[in-house]
Amino acid sequence: MIYLPIISSSDYVAFQEPLQSRIPSGYDKWLKLHAMWHHHYSAERNTVTSVHVDPQQFASHLKATGHAADVGELFAFAEITAKKKPH
């Protein structure tokens, strides 16, 4: 199972600060990157679940864990977020 982080357009700027150059400078480029990931993981026959991530919760997660702000940690946080929600 792959958990892809979904960032809303209104939250994108808030993610750019901690992730700096690790995510595209524009939201439209982020959407293309997200679509590319989705296609790639689906082609590998992975189950792909998109998960909305909140910038304040991500920042709190980074502070609590001491992990670096990078795309890998954003994916990990999407998984944590998905698993906390009741199904």
Phi and psi restraints in degrees (range 20) as a CNS / XPLOR table:
assign (resid 1 and name C) (resid 2 and name N)
       (resid 2 and name CA) (resid 2 and name C) 1.0 -112.3 20.0 2
assign (resid 2 and name N) (resid 2 and name CA)
       (resid 2 and name C) (resid 3 and name N) 1.0 130.7 20.0 2
assign (resid 2 and name C) (resid 3 and name N)
       (resid 3 and name CA) (resid 3 and name C) 1.0 -107.2 20.0 2
assign (resid 3 and name N) (resid 3 and name CA)
       (resid 3 and name C) (resid 4 and name N) 1.0 110.3 20.0 2
assign (resid 3 and name C) (resid 4 and name N)
       (resid 4 and name CA) (resid 4 and name C) 1.0 -92.4 20.0 2
assign (resid 4 and name N) (resid 4 and name CA)
       (resid 4 and name C) (resid 5 and name N) 1.0 127.6 20.0 2
assign (resid 4 and name C) (resid 5 and name N)
       (resid 5 and name CA) (resid 5 and name C) 1.0 -72.2 20.0 2
assign (resid 5 and name N) (resid 5 and name CA)
       (resid 5 and name C) (resid 6 and name N) 1.0 130.3 20.0 2
assign (resid 5 and name C) (resid 6 and name N)
       (resid 6 and name CA) (resid 6 and name C) 1.0 -103.7 20.0 2
assign (resid 6 and name N) (resid 6 and name CA)
       (resid 6 and name C) (resid 7 and name N) 1.0 127.1 20.0 2
assign (resid 6 and name C) (resid 7 and name N)
       (resid 7 and name CA) (resid 7 and name C) 1.0 -116.2 20.0 2
assign (resid 7 and name N) (resid 7 and name CA)
       (resid 7 and name C) (resid 8 and name N) 1.0 125.9 20.0 2
assign (resid 7 and name C) (resid 8 and name N)
       (resid 8 and name CA) (resid 8 and name C) 1.0 -73.1 20.0 2
assign (resid 8 and name N) (resid 8 and name CA)
       (resid 8 and name C) (resid 9 and name N) 1.0 155.5 20.0 2
assign (resid 8 and name C) (resid 9 and name N)
       (resid 9 and name CA) (resid 9 and name C) 1.0 -60.7 20.0 2
assign (resid 9 and name N) (resid 9 and name CA)
       (resid 9 and name C) (resid 10 and name N) 1.0 -34.7 20.0 2
assign (resid 9 and name C) (resid 10 and name N)
       (resid 10 and name CA) (resid 10 and name C) 1.0 -71.5 20.0 2
assign (resid 10 and name N) (resid 10 and name CA)
       (resid 10 and name C) (resid 11 and name N) 1.0 -21.9 20.0 2
assign (resid 10 and name C) (resid 11 and name N)
       (resid 11 and name CA) (resid 11 and name C) 1.0 -96.3 20.0 2
assign (resid 11 and name N) (resid 11 and name CA)
       (resid 11 and name C) (resid 12 and name N) 1.0 -7.7 20.0 2
assign (resid 11 and name C) (resid 12 and name N)
       (resid 12 and name CA) (resid 12 and name C) 1.0 -59.6 20.0 2
assign (resid 12 and name N) (resid 12 and name CA)
       (resid 12 and name C) (resid 13 and name N) 1.0 -43.0 20.0 2
assign (resid 12 and name C) (resid 13 and name N)
       (resid 13 and name CA) (resid 13 and name C) 1.0 -61.2 20.0 2
assign (resid 13 and name N) (resid 13 and name CA)
       (resid 13 and name C) (resid 14 and name N) 1.0 -37.6 20.0 2
assign (resid 13 and name C) (resid 14 and name N)
       (resid 14 and name CA) (resid 14 and name C) 1.0 -64.9 20.0 2
assign (resid 14 and name N) (resid 14 and name CA)
       (resid 14 and name C) (resid 15 and name N) 1.0 -28.0 20.0 2
assign (resid 14 and name C) (resid 15 and name N)
       (resid 15 and name CA) (resid 15 and name C) 1.0 -82.2 20.0 2
assign (resid 15 and name N) (resid 15 and name CA)
       (resid 15 and name C) (resid 16 and name N) 1.0 -26.0 20.0 2
assign (resid 15 and name C) (resid 16 and name N)
       (resid 16 and name CA) (resid 16 and name C) 1.0 -65.3 20.0 2
assign (resid 16 and name N) (resid 16 and name CA)
       (resid 16 and name C) (resid 17 and name N) 1.0 -34.1 20.0 2
assign (resid 16 and name C) (resid 17 and name N)
       (resid 17 and name CA) (resid 17 and name C) 1.0 -63.0 20.0 2
assign (resid 17 and name N) (resid 17 and name CA)
       (resid 17 and name C) (resid 18 and name N) 1.0 -56.5 20.0 2
assign (resid 17 and name C) (resid 18 and name N)
       (resid 18 and name CA) (resid 18 and name C) 1.0 -70.0 20.0 2
assign (resid 18 and name N) (resid 18 and name CA)
       (resid 18 and name C) (resid 19 and name N) 1.0 -32.3 20.0 2
assign (resid 18 and name C) (resid 19 and name N)
       (resid 19 and name CA) (resid 19 and name C) 1.0 -88.4 20.0 2
assign (resid 19 and name N) (resid 19 and name CA)
       (resid 19 and name C) (resid 20 and name N) 1.0 -12.6 20.0 2
assign (resid 19 and name C) (resid 20 and name N)
       (resid 20 and name CA) (resid 20 and name C) 1.0 46.3 20.0 2
assign (resid 20 and name N) (resid 20 and name CA)
       (resid 20 and name C) (resid 21 and name N) 1.0 -122.5 20.0 2
assign (resid 20 and name C) (resid 21 and name N)
       (resid 21 and name CA) (resid 21 and name C) 1.0 -83.5 20.0 2
assign (resid 21 and name N) (resid 21 and name CA)
       (resid 21 and name C) (resid 22 and name N) 1.0 8.1 20.0 2
assign (resid 21 and name C) (resid 22 and name N)
       (resid 22 and name CA) (resid 22 and name C) 1.0 -83.0 20.0 2
assign (resid 22 and name N) (resid 22 and name CA)
       (resid 22 and name C) (resid 23 and name N) 1.0 -9.7 20.0 2
assign (resid 22 and name C) (resid 23 and name N)
       (resid 23 and name CA) (resid 23 and name C) 1.0 -127.4 20.0 2
assign (resid 23 and name N) (resid 23 and name CA)
       (resid 23 and name C) (resid 24 and name N) 1.0 157.8 20.0 2
assign (resid 23 and name C) (resid 24 and name N)
       (resid 24 and name CA) (resid 24 and name C) 1.0 -58.5 20.0 2
assign (resid 24 and name N) (resid 24 and name CA)
       (resid 24 and name C) (resid 25 and name N) 1.0 154.3 20.0 2
assign (resid 24 and name C) (resid 25 and name N)
       (resid 25 and name CA) (resid 25 and name C) 1.0 -72.5 20.0 2
assign (resid 25 and name N) (resid 25 and name CA)
       (resid 25 and name C) (resid 26 and name N) 1.0 -23.4 20.0 2
assign (resid 25 and name C) (resid 26 and name N)
       (resid 26 and name CA) (resid 26 and name C) 1.0 -119.2 20.0 2
assign (resid 26 and name N) (resid 26 and name CA)
       (resid 26 and name C) (resid 27 and name N) 1.0 147.3 20.0 2
assign (resid 26 and name C) (resid 27 and name N)
       (resid 27 and name CA) (resid 27 and name C) 1.0 -62.7 20.0 2
assign (resid 27 and name N) (resid 27 and name CA)
       (resid 27 and name C) (resid 28 and name N) 1.0 -37.5 20.0 2
assign (resid 27 and name C) (resid 28 and name N)
       (resid 28 and name CA) (resid 28 and name C) 1.0 -61.5 20.0 2
assign (resid 28 and name N) (resid 28 and name CA)
       (resid 28 and name C) (resid 29 and name N) 1.0 -36.1 20.0 2
assign (resid 28 and name C) (resid 29 and name N)
       (resid 29 and name CA) (resid 29 and name C) 1.0 -69.7 20.0 2
assign (resid 29 and name N) (resid 29 and name CA)
       (resid 29 and name C) (resid 30 and name N) 1.0 -36.1 20.0 2
assign (resid 29 and name C) (resid 30 and name N)
       (resid 30 and name CA) (resid 30 and name C) 1.0 -61.2 20.0 2
assign (resid 30 and name N) (resid 30 and name CA)
       (resid 30 and name C) (resid 31 and name N) 1.0 -44.5 20.0 2
assign (resid 30 and name C) (resid 31 and name N)
       (resid 31 and name CA) (resid 31 and name C) 1.0 -61.0 20.0 2
assign (resid 31 and name N) (resid 31 and name CA)
       (resid 31 and name C) (resid 32 and name N) 1.0 -39.2 20.0 2
assign (resid 31 and name C) (resid 32 and name N)
       (resid 32 and name CA) (resid 32 and name C) 1.0 -65.8 20.0 2
assign (resid 32 and name N) (resid 32 and name CA)
       (resid 32 and name C) (resid 33 and name N) 1.0 -41.2 20.0 2
assign (resid 32 and name C) (resid 33 and name N)
       (resid 33 and name CA) (resid 33 and name C) 1.0 -63.3 20.0 2
assign (resid 33 and name N) (resid 33 and name CA)
       (resid 33 and name C) (resid 34 and name N) 1.0 -43.6 20.0 2
assign (resid 33 and name C) (resid 34 and name N)
       (resid 34 and name CA) (resid 34 and name C) 1.0 -60.5 20.0 2
assign (resid 34 and name N) (resid 34 and name CA)
       (resid 34 and name C) (resid 35 and name N) 1.0 -44.2 20.0 2
assign (resid 34 and name C) (resid 35 and name N)
       (resid 35 and name CA) (resid 35 and name C) 1.0 -63.3 20.0 2
assign (resid 35 and name N) (resid 35 and name CA)
       (resid 35 and name C) (resid 36 and name N) 1.0 -38.8 20.0 2
assign (resid 35 and name C) (resid 36 and name N)
       (resid 36 and name CA) (resid 36 and name C) 1.0 -63.9 20.0 2
assign (resid 36 and name N) (resid 36 and name CA)
       (resid 36 and name C) (resid 37 and name N) 1.0 -45.0 20.0 2
assign (resid 36 and name C) (resid 37 and name N)
       (resid 37 and name CA) (resid 37 and name C) 1.0 -59.9 20.0 2
assign (resid 37 and name N) (resid 37 and name CA)
       (resid 37 and name C) (resid 38 and name N) 1.0 -46.5 20.0 2
assign (resid 37 and name C) (resid 38 and name N)
       (resid 38 and name CA) (resid 38 and name C) 1.0 -58.4 20.0 2
assign (resid 38 and name N) (resid 38 and name CA)
       (resid 38 and name C) (resid 39 and name N) 1.0 -46.9 20.0 2
assign (resid 38 and name C) (resid 39 and name N)
       (resid 39 and name CA) (resid 39 and name C) 1.0 -62.1 20.0 2
assign (resid 39 and name N) (resid 39 and name CA)
       (resid 39 and name C) (resid 40 and name N) 1.0 -46.4 20.0 2
assign (resid 39 and name C) (resid 40 and name N)
       (resid 40 and name CA) (resid 40 and name C) 1.0 -59.5 20.0 2
assign (resid 40 and name N) (resid 40 and name CA)
       (resid 40 and name C) (resid 41 and name N) 1.0 -51.9 20.0 2
assign (resid 40 and name C) (resid 41 and name N)
       (resid 41 and name CA) (resid 41 and name C) 1.0 -68.6 20.0 2
assign (resid 41 and name N) (resid 41 and name CA)
       (resid 41 and name C) (resid 42 and name N) 1.0 -35.5 20.0 2
assign (resid 41 and name C) (resid 42 and name N)
       (resid 42 and name CA) (resid 42 and name C) 1.0 -66.1 20.0 2
assign (resid 42 and name N) (resid 42 and name CA)
       (resid 42 and name C) (resid 43 and name N) 1.0 -39.8 20.0 2
assign (resid 42 and name C) (resid 43 and name N)
       (resid 43 and name CA) (resid 43 and name C) 1.0 -63.2 20.0 2
assign (resid 43 and name N) (resid 43 and name CA)
       (resid 43 and name C) (resid 44 and name N) 1.0 -28.8 20.0 2
assign (resid 43 and name C) (resid 44 and name N)
       (resid 44 and name CA) (resid 44 and name C) 1.0 -83.6 20.0 2
assign (resid 44 and name N) (resid 44 and name CA)
       (resid 44 and name C) (resid 45 and name N) 1.0 7.6 20.0 2
assign (resid 44 and name C) (resid 45 and name N)
       (resid 45 and name CA) (resid 45 and name C) 1.0 67.1 20.0 2
assign (resid 45 and name N) (resid 45 and name CA)
       (resid 45 and name C) (resid 46 and name N) 1.0 28.8 20.0 2
assign (resid 45 and name C) (resid 46 and name N)
       (resid 46 and name CA) (resid 46 and name C) 1.0 -84.6 20.0 2
assign (resid 46 and name N) (resid 46 and name CA)
       (resid 46 and name C) (resid 47 and name N) 1.0 148.9 20.0 2
assign (resid 46 and name C) (resid 47 and name N)
       (resid 47 and name CA) (resid 47 and name C) 1.0 -80.5 20.0 2
assign (resid 47 and name N) (resid 47 and name CA)
       (resid 47 and name C) (resid 48 and name N) 1.0 126.6 20.0 2
assign (resid 47 and name C) (resid 48 and name N)
       (resid 48 and name CA) (resid 48 and name C) 1.0 -113.2 20.0 2
assign (resid 48 and name N) (resid 48 and name CA)
       (resid 48 and name C) (resid 49 and name N) 1.0 126.7 20.0 2
assign (resid 48 and name C) (resid 49 and name N)
       (resid 49 and name CA) (resid 49 and name C) 1.0 -121.9 20.0 2
assign (resid 49 and name N) (resid 49 and name CA)
       (resid 49 and name C) (resid 50 and name N) 1.0 125.9 20.0 2
assign (resid 49 and name C) (resid 50 and name N)
       (resid 50 and name CA) (resid 50 and name C) 1.0 -89.9 20.0 2
assign (resid 50 and name N) (resid 50 and name CA)
       (resid 50 and name C) (resid 51 and name N) 1.0 134.6 20.0 2
assign (resid 50 and name C) (resid 51 and name N)
       (resid 51 and name CA) (resid 51 and name C) 1.0 -129.8 20.0 2
assign (resid 51 and name N) (resid 51 and name CA)
       (resid 51 and name C) (resid 52 and name N) 1.0 124.2 20.0 2
assign (resid 51 and name C) (resid 52 and name N)
       (resid 52 and name CA) (resid 52 and name C) 1.0 -68.9 20.0 2
assign (resid 52 and name N) (resid 52 and name CA)
       (resid 52 and name C) (resid 53 and name N) 1.0 131.2 20.0 2
assign (resid 52 and name C) (resid 53 and name N)
       (resid 53 and name CA) (resid 53 and name C) 1.0 -115.7 20.0 2
assign (resid 53 and name N) (resid 53 and name CA)
       (resid 53 and name C) (resid 54 and name N) 1.0 143.1 20.0 2
assign (resid 53 and name C) (resid 54 and name N)
       (resid 54 and name CA) (resid 54 and name C) 1.0 -101.4 20.0 2
assign (resid 54 and name N) (resid 54 and name CA)
       (resid 54 and name C) (resid 55 and name N) 1.0 132.4 20.0 2
assign (resid 54 and name C) (resid 55 and name N)
       (resid 55 and name CA) (resid 55 and name C) 1.0 -64.2 20.0 2
assign (resid 55 and name N) (resid 55 and name CA)
       (resid 55 and name C) (resid 56 and name N) 1.0 -36.9 20.0 2
assign (resid 55 and name C) (resid 56 and name N)
       (resid 56 and name CA) (resid 56 and name C) 1.0 -69.0 20.0 2
assign (resid 56 and name N) (resid 56 and name CA)
       (resid 56 and name C) (resid 57 and name N) 1.0 -39.6 20.0 2
assign (resid 56 and name C) (resid 57 and name N)
       (resid 57 and name CA) (resid 57 and name C) 1.0 -67.4 20.0 2
assign (resid 57 and name N) (resid 57 and name CA)
       (resid 57 and name C) (resid 58 and name N) 1.0 -37.1 20.0 2
assign (resid 57 and name C) (resid 58 and name N)
       (resid 58 and name CA) (resid 58 and name C) 1.0 -64.1 20.0 2
assign (resid 58 and name N) (resid 58 and name CA)
       (resid 58 and name C) (resid 59 and name N) 1.0 -44.1 20.0 2
assign (resid 58 and name C) (resid 59 and name N)
       (resid 59 and name CA) (resid 59 and name C) 1.0 -61.6 20.0 2
assign (resid 59 and name N) (resid 59 and name CA)
       (resid 59 and name C) (resid 60 and name N) 1.0 -42.3 20.0 2
assign (resid 59 and name C) (resid 60 and name N)
       (resid 60 and name CA) (resid 60 and name C) 1.0 -63.2 20.0 2
assign (resid 60 and name N) (resid 60 and name CA)
       (resid 60 and name C) (resid 61 and name N) 1.0 -39.6 20.0 2
assign (resid 60 and name C) (resid 61 and name N)
       (resid 61 and name CA) (resid 61 and name C) 1.0 -61.4 20.0 2
assign (resid 61 and name N) (resid 61 and name CA)
       (resid 61 and name C) (resid 62 and name N) 1.0 -45.8 20.0 2
assign (resid 61 and name C) (resid 62 and name N)
       (resid 62 and name CA) (resid 62 and name C) 1.0 -61.7 20.0 2
assign (resid 62 and name N) (resid 62 and name CA)
       (resid 62 and name C) (resid 63 and name N) 1.0 -42.8 20.0 2
assign (resid 62 and name C) (resid 63 and name N)
       (resid 63 and name CA) (resid 63 and name C) 1.0 -65.2 20.0 2
assign (resid 63 and name N) (resid 63 and name CA)
       (resid 63 and name C) (resid 64 and name N) 1.0 -43.3 20.0 2
assign (resid 63 and name C) (resid 64 and name N)
       (resid 64 and name CA) (resid 64 and name C) 1.0 -68.9 20.0 2
assign (resid 64 and name N) (resid 64 and name CA)
       (resid 64 and name C) (resid 65 and name N) 1.0 -35.4 20.0 2
assign (resid 64 and name C) (resid 65 and name N)
       (resid 65 and name CA) (resid 65 and name C) 1.0 -94.6 20.0 2
assign (resid 65 and name N) (resid 65 and name CA)
       (resid 65 and name C) (resid 66 and name N) 1.0 -21.6 20.0 2
assign (resid 65 and name C) (resid 66 and name N)
       (resid 66 and name CA) (resid 66 and name C) 1.0 75.9 20.0 2
assign (resid 66 and name N) (resid 66 and name CA)
       (resid 66 and name C) (resid 67 and name N) 1.0 10.4 20.0 2
assign (resid 66 and name C) (resid 67 and name N)
       (resid 67 and name CA) (resid 67 and name C) 1.0 -76.3 20.0 2
assign (resid 67 and name N) (resid 67 and name CA)
       (resid 67 and name C) (resid 68 and name N) 1.0 153.2 20.0 2
assign (resid 67 and name C) (resid 68 and name N)
       (resid 68 and name CA) (resid 68 and name C) 1.0 -73.5 20.0 2
assign (resid 68 and name N) (resid 68 and name CA)
       (resid 68 and name C) (resid 69 and name N) 1.0 148.3 20.0 2
assign (resid 68 and name C) (resid 69 and name N)
       (resid 69 and name CA) (resid 69 and name C) 1.0 -81.0 20.0 2
assign (resid 69 and name N) (resid 69 and name CA)
       (resid 69 and name C) (resid 70 and name N) 1.0 104.4 20.0 2
assign (resid 69 and name C) (resid 70 and name N)
       (resid 70 and name CA) (resid 70 and name C) 1.0 -148.2 20.0 2
assign (resid 70 and name N) (resid 70 and name CA)
       (resid 70 and name C) (resid 71 and name N) 1.0 174.8 20.0 2
assign (resid 70 and name C) (resid 71 and name N)
       (resid 71 and name CA) (resid 71 and name C) 1.0 -65.8 20.0 2
assign (resid 71 and name N) (resid 71 and name CA)
       (resid 71 and name C) (resid 72 and name N) 1.0 -36.4 20.0 2
assign (resid 71 and name C) (resid 72 and name N)
       (resid 72 and name CA) (resid 72 and name C) 1.0 -59.6 20.0 2
assign (resid 72 and name N) (resid 72 and name CA)
       (resid 72 and name C) (resid 73 and name N) 1.0 -41.1 20.0 2
assign (resid 72 and name C) (resid 73 and name N)
       (resid 73 and name CA) (resid 73 and name C) 1.0 -70.9 20.0 2
assign (resid 73 and name N) (resid 73 and name CA)
       (resid 73 and name C) (resid 74 and name N) 1.0 -32.0 20.0 2
assign (resid 73 and name C) (resid 74 and name N)
       (resid 74 and name CA) (resid 74 and name C) 1.0 -63.8 20.0 2
assign (resid 74 and name N) (resid 74 and name CA)
       (resid 74 and name C) (resid 75 and name N) 1.0 -41.7 20.0 2
assign (resid 74 and name C) (resid 75 and name N)
       (resid 75 and name CA) (resid 75 and name C) 1.0 -63.3 20.0 2
assign (resid 75 and name N) (resid 75 and name CA)
       (resid 75 and name C) (resid 76 and name N) 1.0 -43.9 20.0 2
assign (resid 75 and name C) (resid 76 and name N)
       (resid 76 and name CA) (resid 76 and name C) 1.0 -61.2 20.0 2
assign (resid 76 and name N) (resid 76 and name CA)
       (resid 76 and name C) (resid 77 and name N) 1.0 -41.0 20.0 2
assign (resid 76 and name C) (resid 77 and name N)
       (resid 77 and name CA) (resid 77 and name C) 1.0 -66.8 20.0 2
assign (resid 77 and name N) (resid 77 and name CA)
       (resid 77 and name C) (resid 78 and name N) 1.0 -36.6 20.0 2
assign (resid 77 and name C) (resid 78 and name N)
       (resid 78 and name CA) (resid 78 and name C) 1.0 -60.6 20.0 2
assign (resid 78 and name N) (resid 78 and name CA)
       (resid 78 and name C) (resid 79 and name N) 1.0 -40.9 20.0 2
assign (resid 78 and name C) (resid 79 and name N)
       (resid 79 and name CA) (resid 79 and name C) 1.0 -65.7 20.0 2
assign (resid 79 and name N) (resid 79 and name CA)
       (resid 79 and name C) (resid 80 and name N) 1.0 -44.9 20.0 2
assign (resid 79 and name C) (resid 80 and name N)
       (resid 80 and name CA) (resid 80 and name C) 1.0 -59.0 20.0 2
assign (resid 80 and name N) (resid 80 and name CA)
       (resid 80 and name C) (resid 81 and name N) 1.0 -45.0 20.0 2
assign (resid 80 and name C) (resid 81 and name N)
       (resid 81 and name CA) (resid 81 and name C) 1.0 -61.0 20.0 2
assign (resid 81 and name N) (resid 81 and name CA)
       (resid 81 and name C) (resid 82 and name N) 1.0 -45.1 20.0 2
assign (resid 81 and name C) (resid 82 and name N)
       (resid 82 and name CA) (resid 82 and name C) 1.0 -63.3 20.0 2
assign (resid 82 and name N) (resid 82 and name CA)
       (resid 82 and name C) (resid 83 and name N) 1.0 -39.8 20.0 2
assign (resid 82 and name C) (resid 83 and name N)
       (resid 83 and name CA) (resid 83 and name C) 1.0 -76.0 20.0 2
assign (resid 83 and name N) (resid 83 and name CA)
       (resid 83 and name C) (resid 84 and name N) 1.0 -17.3 20.0 2
assign (resid 83 and name C) (resid 84 and name N)
       (resid 84 and name CA) (resid 84 and name C) 1.0 -81.6 20.0 2
assign (resid 84 and name N) (resid 84 and name CA)
       (resid 84 and name C) (resid 85 and name N) 1.0 -21.3 20.0 2
assign (resid 84 and name C) (resid 85 and name N)
       (resid 85 and name CA) (resid 85 and name C) 1.0 -82.8 20.0 2
assign (resid 85 and name N) (resid 85 and name CA)
       (resid 85 and name C) (resid 86 and name N) 1.0 138.9 20.0 2
assign (resid 85 and name C) (resid 86 and name N)
       (resid 86 and name CA) (resid 86 and name C) 1.0 -68.7 20.0 2
assign (resid 86 and name N) (resid 86 and name CA)
       (resid 86 and name C) (resid 87 and name N) 1.0 141.8 20.0 2
